[in-house]
Amino acid sequence: MTKAGFESMEIAIQGTILDDAEALIIPADLEDKFQKSPNAKAYFLGLSRSEKRNML
């Protein structure tokens, strides 16, 4: 892995990025996009838990 990759993982581990994804918390920027495209949100909500987590 590159230095940038290791730095990204360190930030994710220290912060809440991975915790939020595991808890399926939709980030504000994605929620804003979903408000503009209700079909996209419906599709996302219909995915399995693991698919949602992987996308987040």
CHARMM internal coordinates of N, CA and C (Angstrom, degrees):
IC EDIT
DIST 1 N 1 CA 1.4410
DIST 1 CA 1 C 1.5206
ANGL 1 N 1 CA 1 C 107.77
DIST 1 C 2 N 1.3286
ANGL 1 CA 1 C 2 N 114.82
DIHE 1 N 1 CA 1 C 2 N 148.24
DIST 2 N 2 CA 1.4592
ANGL 1 C 2 N 2 CA 119.36
DIHE 1 CA 1 C 2 N 2 CA 179.72
DIST 2 CA 2 C 1.5285
ANGL 2 N 2 CA 2 C 110.58
DIHE 1 C 2 N 2 CA 2 C -77.58
DIST 2 C 3 N 1.3270
ANGL 2 CA 2 C 3 N 114.98
DIHE 2 N 2 CA 2 C 3 N 167.73
DIST 3 N 3 CA 1.4653
ANGL 2 C 3 N 3 CA 120.34
DIHE 2 CA 2 C 3 N 3 CA 178.50
DIST 3 CA 3 C 1.5339
ANGL 3 N 3 CA 3 C 110.24
DIHE 2 C 3 N 3 CA 3 C -58.24
DIST 3 C 4 N 1.3264
ANGL 3 CA 3 C 4 N 116.82
DIHE 3 N 3 CA 3 C 4 N -41.93
DIST 4 N 4 CA 1.4666
ANGL 3 C 4 N 4 CA 120.75
DIHE 3 CA 3 C 4 N 4 CA 179.62
DIST 4 CA 4 C 1.5266
ANGL 4 N 4 CA 4 C 110.73
DIHE 3 C 4 N 4 CA 4 C -62.72
DIST 4 C 5 N 1.3197
ANGL 4 CA 4 C 5 N 116.88
DIHE 4 N 4 CA 4 C 5 N -37.19
DIST 5 N 5 CA 1.4579
ANGL 4 C 5 N 5 CA 120.73
DIHE 4 CA 4 C 5 N 5 CA 177.68
DIST 5 CA 5 C 1.5147
ANGL 5 N 5 CA 5 C 111.96
DIHE 4 C 5 N 5 CA 5 C -64.02
DIST 5 C 6 N 1.3196
ANGL 5 CA 5 C 6 N 116.33
DIHE 5 N 5 CA 5 C 6 N -45.06
DIST 6 N 6 CA 1.4649
ANGL 5 C 6 N 6 CA 120.53
DIHE 5 CA 5 C 6 N 6 CA 177.66
DIST 6 CA 6 C 1.5304
ANGL 6 N 6 CA 6 C 110.96
DIHE 5 C 6 N 6 CA 6 C -63.07
DIST 6 C 7 N 1.3355
ANGL 6 CA 6 C 7 N 116.68
DIHE 6 N 6 CA 6 C 7 N -40.38
DIST 7 N 7 CA 1.4591
ANGL 6 C 7 N 7 CA 120.32
DIHE 6 CA 6 C 7 N 7 CA 178.94
DIST 7 CA 7 C 1.5257
ANGL 7 N 7 CA 7 C 110.84
DIHE 6 C 7 N 7 CA 7 C -64.48
DIST 7 C 8 N 1.3240
ANGL 7 CA 7 C 8 N 117.61
DIHE 7 N 7 CA 7 C 8 N -40.13
DIST 8 N 8 CA 1.4646
ANGL 7 C 8 N 8 CA 121.63
DIHE 7 CA 7 C 8 N 8 CA 178.08
DIST 8 CA 8 C 1.5173
ANGL 8 N 8 CA 8 C 111.11
DIHE 7 C 8 N 8 CA 8 C -62.99
DIST 8 C 9 N 1.3157
ANGL 8 CA 8 C 9 N 116.51
DIHE 8 N 8 CA 8 C 9 N -41.93
DIST 9 N 9 CA 1.4594
ANGL 8 C 9 N 9 CA 119.93
DIHE 8 CA 8 C 9 N 9 CA 179.20
DIST 9 CA 9 C 1.5262
ANGL 9 N 9 CA 9 C 110.74
DIHE 8 C 9 N 9 CA 9 C -66.31
DIST 9 C 10 N 1.3111
ANGL 9 CA 9 C 10 N 117.03
DIHE 9 N 9 CA 9 C 10 N -39.51
DIST 10 N 10 CA 1.4614
ANGL 9 C 10 N 10 CA 120.35
DIHE 9 CA 9 C 10 N 10 CA 179.39
DIST 10 CA 10 C 1.5244
ANGL 10 N 10 CA 10 C 110.60
DIHE 9 C 10 N 10 CA 10 C -63.15
DIST 10 C 11 N 1.3178
ANGL 10 CA 10 C 11 N 116.94
DIHE 10 N 10 CA 10 C 11 N -41.91
DIST 11 N 11 CA 1.4637
ANGL 10 C 11 N 11 CA 121.19
DIHE 10 CA 10 C 11 N 11 CA 177.33
DIST 11 CA 11 C 1.5253
ANGL 11 N 11 CA 11 C 110.09
DIHE 10 C 11 N 11 CA 11 C -63.15
DIST 11 C 12 N 1.3141
ANGL 11 CA 11 C 12 N 116.38
DIHE 11 N 11 CA 11 C 12 N -43.59
DIST 12 N 12 CA 1.4630
ANGL 11 C 12 N 12 CA 120.56
DIHE 11 CA 11 C 12 N 12 CA -179.50
DIST 12 CA 12 C 1.5240
ANGL 12 N 12 CA 12 C 111.56
DIHE 11 C 12 N 12 CA 12 C -63.65
DIST 12 C 13 N 1.3087
ANGL 12 CA 12 C 13 N 116.17
DIHE 12 N 12 CA 12 C 13 N -40.45
DIST 13 N 13 CA 1.4653
ANGL 12 C 13 N 13 CA 120.43
DIHE 12 CA 12 C 13 N 13 CA -179.17
DIST 13 CA 13 C 1.5204
ANGL 13 N 13 CA 13 C 110.72
DIHE 12 C 13 N 13 CA 13 C -68.49
DIST 13 C 14 N 1.3157
ANGL 13 CA 13 C 14 N 117.55
DIHE 13 N 13 CA 13 C 14 N -41.16
DIST 14 N 14 CA 1.4616
ANGL 13 C 14 N 14 CA 121.46
DIHE 13 CA 13 C 14 N 14 CA -177.98
DIST 14 CA 14 C 1.5208
ANGL 14 N 14 CA 14 C 112.26
DIHE 13 C 14 N 14 CA 14 C -73.62
DIST 14 C 15 N 1.3060
ANGL 14 CA 14 C 15 N 116.38
DIHE 14 N 14 CA 14 C 15 N -33.38
DIST 15 N 15 CA 1.4547
ANGL 14 C 15 N 15 CA 120.33
DIHE 14 CA 14 C 15 N 15 CA -176.63
DIST 15 CA 15 C 1.5076
ANGL 15 N 15 CA 15 C 111.90
DIHE 14 C 15 N 15 CA 15 C -92.87
DIST 15 C 16 N 1.2893
ANGL 15 CA 15 C 16 N 114.70
DIHE 15 N 15 CA 15 C 16 N -152.76
DIST 16 N 16 CA 1.4610
ANGL 15 C 16 N 16 CA 120.27
DIHE 15 CA 15 C 16 N 16 CA -177.34
DIST 16 CA 16 C 1.5144
ANGL 16 N 16 CA 16 C 112.33
DIHE 15 C 16 N 16 CA 16 C -112.31
DIST 16 C 17 N 1.3200
ANGL 16 CA 16 C 17 N 117.75
DIHE 16 N 16 CA 16 C 17 N 8.99
DIST 17 N 17 CA 1.4603
ANGL 16 C 17 N 17 CA 120.46
DIHE 16 CA 16 C 17 N 17 CA -175.99
DIST 17 CA 17 C 1.5239
ANGL 17 N 17 CA 17 C 110.81
DIHE 16 C 17 N 17 CA 17 C -56.23
DIST 17 C 18 N 1.3115
ANGL 17 CA 17 C 18 N 117.36
DIHE 17 N 17 CA 17 C 18 N -50.63
DIST 18 N 18 CA 1.4613
ANGL 17 C 18 N 18 CA 119.56
DIHE 17 CA 17 C 18 N 18 CA -178.21
DIST 18 CA 18 C 1.5226
ANGL 18 N 18 CA 18 C 111.47
DIHE 17 C 18 N 18 CA 18 C -71.36
DIST 18 C 19 N 1.3289
ANGL 18 CA 18 C 19 N 117.57
DIHE 18 N 18 CA 18 C 19 N -36.18
DIST 19 N 19 CA 1.4610
ANGL 18 C 19 N 19 CA 120.95
DIHE 18 CA 18 C 19 N 19 CA 177.85
DIST 19 CA 19 C 1.5195
ANGL 19 N 19 CA 19 C 110.86
DIHE 18 C 19 N 19 CA 19 C -62.61
DIST 19 C 20 N 1.3318
ANGL 19 CA 19 C 20 N 117.14
DIHE 19 N 19 CA 19 C 20 N -43.16
DIST 20 N 20 CA 1.4599
ANGL 19 C 20 N 20 CA 121.13
DIHE 19 CA 19 C 20 N 20 CA 179.85
DIST 20 CA 20 C 1.5295
ANGL 20 N 20 CA 20 C 111.09
DIHE 19 C 20 N 20 CA 20 C -63.59
DIST 20 C 21 N 1.3142
ANGL 20 CA 20 C 21 N 116.90
DIHE 20 N 20 CA 20 C 21 N -41.82
DIST 21 N 21 CA 1.4642
ANGL 20 C 21 N 21 CA 119.71
DIHE 20 CA 20 C 21 N 21 CA 178.43
DIST 21 CA 21 C 1.5174
ANGL 21 N 21 CA 21 C 110.56
DIHE 20 C 21 N 21 CA 21 C -64.80
DIST 21 C 22 N 1.3110
ANGL 21 CA 21 C 22 N 117.00
DIHE 21 N 21 CA 21 C 22 N -41.86
DIST 22 N 22 CA 1.4599
ANGL 21 C 22 N 22 CA 120.81
DIHE 21 CA 21 C 22 N 22 CA 179.50
DIST 22 CA 22 C 1.5251
ANGL 22 N 22 CA 22 C 110.82
DIHE 21 C 22 N 22 CA 22 C -63.95
DIST 22 C 23 N 1.3278
ANGL 22 CA 22 C 23 N 116.87
DIHE 22 N 22 CA 22 C 23 N -34.93
DIST 23 N 23 CA 1.4659
ANGL 22 C 23 N 23 CA 121.61
DIHE 22 CA 22 C 23 N 23 CA 179.27
DIST 23 CA 23 C 1.5280
ANGL 23 N 23 CA 23 C 111.95
DIHE 22 C 23 N 23 CA 23 C -84.70
DIST 23 C 24 N 1.3299
ANGL 23 CA 23 C 24 N 116.28
DIHE 23 N 23 CA 23 C 24 N 1.21
DIST 24 N 24 CA 1.4719
ANGL 23 C 24 N 24 CA 123.35
DIHE 23 CA 23 C 24 N 24 CA -179.82
DIST 24 CA 24 C 1.5279
ANGL 24 N 24 CA 24 C 112.14
DIHE 23 C 24 N 24 CA 24 C 59.34
DIST 24 C 25 N 1.3281
ANGL 24 CA 24 C 25 N 115.70
DIHE 24 N 24 CA 24 C 25 N 38.17
DIST 25 N 25 CA 1.4618
ANGL 24 C 25 N 25 CA 120.81
DIHE 24 CA 24 C 25 N 25 CA 176.32
DIST 25 CA 25 C 1.5204
ANGL 25 N 25 CA 25 C 108.17
DIHE 24 C 25 N 25 CA 25 C -82.41
DIST 25 C 26 N 1.3160
ANGL 25 CA 25 C 26 N 115.82
DIHE 25 N 25 CA 25 C 26 N 121.63
DIST 26 N 26 CA 1.4634
ANGL 25 C 26 N 26 CA 121.14
DIHE 25 CA 25 C 26 N 26 CA -178.70
DIST 26 CA 26 C 1.5314
ANGL 26 N 26 CA 26 C 108.05
DIHE 25 C 26 N 26 CA 26 C -80.48
DIST 26 C 27 N 1.3351
ANGL 26 CA 26 C 27 N 117.65
DIHE 26 N 26 CA 26 C 27 N 122.28
DIST 27 N 27 CA 1.4660
ANGL 26 C 27 N 27 CA 120.92
DIHE 26 CA 26 C 27 N 27 CA 179.69
DIST 27 CA 27 C 1.5353
ANGL 27 N 27 CA 27 C 110.80
DIHE 26 C 27 N 27 CA 27 C -62.26
DIST 27 C 28 N 1.3197
ANGL 27 CA 27 C 28 N 115.86
DIHE 27 N 27 CA 27 C 28 N 152.74
DIST 28 N 28 CA 1.4629
ANGL 27 C 28 N 28 CA 121.56
DIHE 27 CA 27 C 28 N 28 CA -176.67
DIST 28 CA 28 C 1.5233
ANGL 28 N 28 CA 28 C 112.42
DIHE 27 C 28 N 28 CA 28 C -57.10
DIST 28 C 29 N 1.3293
ANGL 28 CA 28 C 29 N 117.47
DIHE 28 N 28 CA 28 C 29 N -41.01
DIST 29 N 29 CA 1.4643
ANGL 28 C 29 N 29 CA 119.14
DIHE 28 CA 28 C 29 N 29 CA -178.22
DIST 29 CA 29 C 1.5258
ANGL 29 N 29 CA 29 C 111.51
DIHE 28 C 29 N 29 CA 29 C -65.78
DIST 29 C 30 N 1.3235
ANGL 29 CA 29 C 30 N 117.27
DIHE 29 N 29 CA 29 C 30 N -36.62
DIST 30 N 30 CA 1.4637
ANGL 29 C 30 N 30 CA 120.33
DIHE 29 CA 29 C 30 N 30 CA 177.75
DIST 30 CA 30 C 1.5242
ANGL 30 N 30 CA 30 C 110.44
DIHE 29 C 30 N 30 CA 30 C -71.60
DIST 30 C 31 N 1.3103
ANGL 30 CA 30 C 31 N 117.24
DIHE 30 N 30 CA 30 C 31 N -39.21
DIST 31 N 31 CA 1.4695
ANGL 30 C 31 N 31 CA 120.77
DIHE 30 CA 30 C 31 N 31 CA 177.55
DIST 31 CA 31 C 1.5260
ANGL 31 N 31 CA 31 C 110.36
DIHE 30 C 31 N 31 CA 31 C -61.39
DIST 31 C 32 N 1.3268
ANGL 31 CA 31 C 32 N 116.86
DIHE 31 N 31 CA 31 C 32 N -38.48
DIST 32 N 32 CA 1.4696
ANGL 31 C 32 N 32 CA 120.36
DIHE 31 CA 31 C 32 N 32 CA 176.36
DIST 32 CA 32 C 1.5247
ANGL 32 N 32 CA 32 C 111.02
DIHE 31 C 32 N 32 CA 32 C -59.94
DIST 32 C 33 N 1.3195
ANGL 32 CA 32 C 33 N 116.31
DIHE 32 N 32 CA 32 C 33 N -43.07
DIST 33 N 33 CA 1.4714
ANGL 32 C 33 N 33 CA 120.46
DIHE 32 CA 32 C 33 N 33 CA 178.67
DIST 33 CA 33 C 1.5219
ANGL 33 N 33 CA 33 C 110.65
DIHE 32 C 33 N 33 CA 33 C -66.17
DIST 33 C 34 N 1.3285
ANGL 33 CA 33 C 34 N 116.67
DIHE 33 N 33 CA 33 C 34 N -39.20
DIST 34 N 34 CA 1.4598
ANGL 33 C 34 N 34 CA 120.52
DIHE 33 CA 33 C 34 N 34 CA 178.23
DIST 34 CA 34 C 1.5277
ANGL 34 N 34 CA 34 C 111.18
DIHE 33 C 34 N 34 CA 34 C -62.80
DIST 34 C 35 N 1.3163
ANGL 34 CA 34 C 35 N 117.93
DIHE 34 N 34 CA 34 C 35 N -34.75
DIST 35 N 35 CA 1.4663
ANGL 34 C 35 N 35 CA 120.70
DIHE 34 CA 34 C 35 N 35 CA 178.82
DIST 35 CA 35 C 1.5269
ANGL 35 N 35 CA 35 C 110.77
DIHE 34 C 35 N 35 CA 35 C -63.52
DIST 35 C 36 N 1.3144
ANGL 35 CA 35 C 36 N 115.89
DIHE 35 N 35 CA 35 C 36 N -30.06
DIST 36 N 36 CA 1.4654
ANGL 35 C 36 N 36 CA 120.84
DIHE 35 CA 35 C 36 N 36 CA 179.20
DIST 36 CA 36 C 1.5201
ANGL 36 N 36 CA 36 C 111.82
DIHE 35 C 36 N 36 CA 36 C -84.21
DIST 36 C 37 N 1.3170
ANGL 36 CA 36 C 37 N 117.35
DIHE 36 N 36 CA 36 C 37 N -15.45
DIST 37 N 37 CA 1.4625
ANGL 36 C 37 N 37 CA 121.73
DIHE 36 CA 36 C 37 N 37 CA -177.80
DIST 37 CA 37 C 1.5301
ANGL 37 N 37 CA 37 C 109.97
DIHE 36 C 37 N 37 CA 37 C -140.55
DIST 37 C 38 N 1.3205
ANGL 37 CA 37 C 38 N 116.93
DIHE 37 N 37 CA 37 C 38 N 80.62
DIST 38 N 38 CA 1.4727
ANGL 37 C 38 N 38 CA 120.45
DIHE 37 CA 37 C 38 N 38 CA -178.11
DIST 38 CA 38 C 1.5366
ANGL 38 N 38 CA 38 C 113.26
DIHE 37 C 38 N 38 CA 38 C -57.55
DIST 38 C 39 N 1.3301
ANGL 38 CA 38 C 39 N 117.19
DIHE 38 N 38 CA 38 C 39 N -31.84
DIST 39 N 39 CA 1.4737
ANGL 38 C 39 N 39 CA 119.39
DIHE 38 CA 38 C 39 N 39 CA 178.20
DIST 39 CA 39 C 1.5197
ANGL 39 N 39 CA 39 C 111.51
DIHE 38 C 39 N 39 CA 39 C -64.79
DIST 39 C 40 N 1.3276
ANGL 39 CA 39 C 40 N 116.39
DIHE 39 N 39 CA 39 C 40 N -36.10
DIST 40 N 40 CA 1.4642
ANGL 39 C 40 N 40 CA 120.20
DIHE 39 CA 39 C 40 N 40 CA 178.56
DIST 40 CA 40 C 1.5251
ANGL 40 N 40 CA 40 C 110.09
DIHE 39 C 40 N 40 CA 40 C -66.13
DIST 40 C 41 N 1.3324
ANGL 40 CA 40 C 41 N 116.61
DIHE 40 N 40 CA 40 C 41 N -41.12
DIST 41 N 41 CA 1.4614
ANGL 40 C 41 N 41 CA 119.59
DIHE 40 CA 40 C 41 N 41 CA 179.40
DIST 41 CA 41 C 1.5137
ANGL 41 N 41 CA 41 C 110.27
DIHE 40 C 41 N 41 CA 41 C -66.28
DIST 41 C 42 N 1.3278
ANGL 41 CA 41 C 42 N 117.15
DIHE 41 N 41 CA 41 C 42 N -41.86
DIST 42 N 42 CA 1.4662
ANGL 41 C 42 N 42 CA 120.58
DIHE 41 CA 41 C 42 N 42 CA 178.81
DIST 42 CA 42 C 1.5270
ANGL 42 N 42 CA 42 C 110.27
DIHE 41 C 42 N 42 CA 42 C -60.74
DIST 42 C 43 N 1.3309
ANGL 42 CA 42 C 43 N 116.29
DIHE 42 N 42 CA 42 C 43 N -41.72
DIST 43 N 43 CA 1.4644
ANGL 42 C 43 N 43 CA 120.25
DIHE 42 CA 42 C 43 N 43 CA 178.18
DIST 43 CA 43 C 1.5242
ANGL 43 N 43 CA 43 C 109.92
DIHE 42 C 43 N 43 CA 43 C -62.28
DIST 43 C 44 N 1.3286
ANGL 43 CA 43 C 44 N 116.30
DIHE 43 N 43 CA 43 C 44 N -48.16
DIST 44 N 44 CA 1.4654
ANGL 43 C 44 N 44 CA 121.12
DIHE 43 CA 43 C 44 N 44 CA -179.20
DIST 44 CA 44 C 1.5246
ANGL 44 N 44 CA 44 C 110.61
DIHE 43 C 44 N 44 CA 44 C -58.41
DIST 44 C 45 N 1.3204
ANGL 44 CA 44 C 45 N 117.18
DIHE 44 N 44 CA 44 C 45 N -46.83
DIST 45 N 45 CA 1.4619
ANGL 44 C 45 N 45 CA 120.91
DIHE 44 CA 44 C 45 N 45 CA -178.15
DIST 45 CA 45 C 1.5232
ANGL 45 N 45 CA 45 C 112.35
DIHE 44 C 45 N 45 CA 45 C -65.81
DIST 45 C 46 N 1.3211
ANGL 45 CA 45 C 46 N 116.87
DIHE 45 N 45 CA 45 C 46 N -22.09
DIST 46 N 46 CA 1.4612
ANGL 45 C 46 N 46 CA 121.07
DIHE 45 CA 45 C 46 N 46 CA 178.38
DIST 46 CA 46 C 1.5227
ANGL 46 N 46 CA 46 C 114.05
DIHE 45 C 46 N 46 CA 46 C -82.78
DIST 46 C 47 N 1.3245
ANGL 46 CA 46 C 47 N 116.99
DIHE 46 N 46 CA 46 C 47 N -8.38
DIST 47 N 47 CA 1.4581
ANGL 46 C 47 N 47 CA 120.77
DIHE 46 CA 46 C 47 N 47 CA 179.85
DIST 47 CA 47 C 1.5229
ANGL 47 N 47 CA 47 C 110.79
DIHE 46 C 47 N 47 CA 47 C -73.83
DIST 47 C 48 N 1.3160
ANGL 47 CA 47 C 48 N 115.61
DIHE 47 N 47 CA 47 C 48 N 161.19
DIST 48 N 48 CA 1.4658
ANGL 47 C 48 N 48 CA 119.80
DIHE 47 CA 47 C 48 N 48 CA 175.44
DIST 48 CA 48 C 1.5308
ANGL 48 N 48 CA 48 C 109.43
DIHE 47 C 48 N 48 CA 48 C -68.70
DIST 48 C 49 N 1.3061
ANGL 48 CA 48 C 49 N 115.91
DIHE 48 N 48 CA 48 C 49 N 162.03
DIST 49 N 49 CA 1.4596
ANGL 48 C 49 N 49 CA 121.23
DIHE 48 CA 48 C 49 N 49 CA -179.81
DIST 49 CA 49 C 1.5287
ANGL 49 N 49 CA 49 C 111.23
DIHE 48 C 49 N 49 CA 49 C -56.40
DIST 49 C 50 N 1.3156
ANGL 49 CA 49 C 50 N 117.01
DIHE 49 N 49 CA 49 C 50 N -45.19
DIST 50 N 50 CA 1.4693
ANGL 49 C 50 N 50 CA 119.63
DIHE 49 CA 49 C 50 N 50 CA -177.17
DIST 50 CA 50 C 1.5261
ANGL 50 N 50 CA 50 C 111.24
DIHE 49 C 50 N 50 CA 50 C -67.70
DIST 50 C 51 N 1.3290
ANGL 50 CA 50 C 51 N 117.79
DIHE 50 N 50 CA 50 C 51 N -35.45
DIST 51 N 51 CA 1.4693
ANGL 50 C 51 N 51 CA 119.85
DIHE 50 CA 50 C 51 N 51 CA 177.62
DIST 51 CA 51 C 1.5302
ANGL 51 N 51 CA 51 C 110.49
DIHE 50 C 51 N 51 CA 51 C -66.70
DIST 51 C 52 N 1.3179
ANGL 51 CA 51 C 52 N 117.17
DIHE 51 N 51 CA 51 C 52 N -42.19
DIST 52 N 52 CA 1.4711
ANGL 51 C 52 N 52 CA 120.53
DIHE 51 CA 51 C 52 N 52 CA 177.20
DIST 52 CA 52 C 1.5226
ANGL 52 N 52 CA 52 C 110.17
DIHE 51 C 52 N 52 CA 52 C -60.79
DIST 52 C 53 N 1.3234
ANGL 52 CA 52 C 53 N 116.30
DIHE 52 N 52 CA 52 C 53 N -47.66
DIST 53 N 53 CA 1.4726
ANGL 52 C 53 N 53 CA 120.71
DIHE 52 CA 52 C 53 N 53 CA -178.67
DIST 53 CA 53 C 1.5182
ANGL 53 N 53 CA 53 C 110.60
DIHE 52 C 53 N 53 CA 53 C -60.23
DIST 53 C 54 N 1.3106
ANGL 53 CA 53 C 54 N 117.36
DIHE 53 N 53 CA 53 C 54 N -42.27
DIST 54 N 54 CA 1.4619
ANGL 53 C 54 N 54 CA 120.26
DIHE 53 CA 53 C 54 N 54 CA 179.86
DIST 54 CA 54 C 1.5204
ANGL 54 N 54 CA 54 C 111.51
DIHE 53 C 54 N 54 CA 54 C -64.14
DIST 54 C 55 N 1.3261
ANGL 54 CA 54 C 55 N 117.10
DIHE 54 N 54 CA 54 C 55 N -36.67
DIST 55 N 55 CA 1.4650
ANGL 54 C 55 N 55 CA 119.84
DIHE 54 CA 54 C 55 N 55 CA 179.22
DIST 55 CA 55 C 1.5252
ANGL 55 N 55 CA 55 C 112.02
DIHE 54 C 55 N 55 CA 55 C -71.55
DIST 55 C 56 N 1.3274
ANGL 55 CA 55 C 56 N 115.21
DIHE 55 N 55 CA 55 C 56 N -35.27
DIST 56 N 56 CA 1.4656
ANGL 55 C 56 N 56 CA 118.29
DIHE 55 CA 55 C 56 N 56 CA -179.38
DIST 56 CA 56 C 1.5162
ANGL 56 N 56 CA 56 C 110.22
DIHE 55 C 56 N 56 CA 56 C -74.22
END
COOR INIT
IC SEED 1 N 1 CA 1 C
IC BUILD
